[in-house]
Every structure is written in C-alpha cells, then in structure tokens.
Amino acid sequence: MHLAYPAVLAALLFCVGLYGVLARRNAILVLMSVELMLNAVNLNLVAFDVWLRDALHAGQALTLFTIAIAAAEIGIGLAIVLMVYRNRGTSDVDRLRDAAEHPETPGTPESTDEKAEAAA
C-alpha cells in the first residue's frame, strides 16, 4: 500500500477542518470541523500502523483512544452549546465573544450606572 494516498487525504481533511474552525461562526459547525481534524489524525494513525506493520497495532489502539476522547468532547461540547443557546438565544461565536469582552452592557449588574447607584 502506498502511504501517499491516505496521507494526502488526511492532509486535505485536516485543512478543511482547520478552515472550518477559523471561518465558521456557528459553534456546532466549529465542533464538526474539530471532528474532521480528529478524523484526519485517525486516518494517519491507521495508515502508518499498516505501513509499518506494527505487531502491537499501536496506531489502531491510539485511534480507538482518540475516538473515545472525541465522543466525550462532542457530548460535553454540545451540552455547553445548547446551554449557551438557551441562555443567550444564539450560538454565534462572534456574538458570544463580544458579550464576554464587554461585561458592562446595560442590564448587567456590572454596568457603570448601577455601580454609581450602589456607591451612593
């Protein structure tokens, strides 16, 4: 088996996942892009395991470990995204980042008007 074919496919998958992480605004699509990147790593692990003819099949064992970690990450990530969507009404990463950077928005206890009233 030629190692170049799965390596090129894994590189393409990783690049598509990286583009998705950097360019997408929706948190669910970002999580899906991270999954694409992890699948590219899994493809490389299995391809190198077959190419090296490892007796212990360490690449396949690491792939199973990576799949288990990815499943846990997706479960926790989707729970967090759903909770944020319920609280904020959006899963747009840019809006969430803007809200986190500016805590002194009107209606929050940290706003300057309420600080002045509390100090008086």
Disulfide bonds with the S-S distance in Angstrom:
none
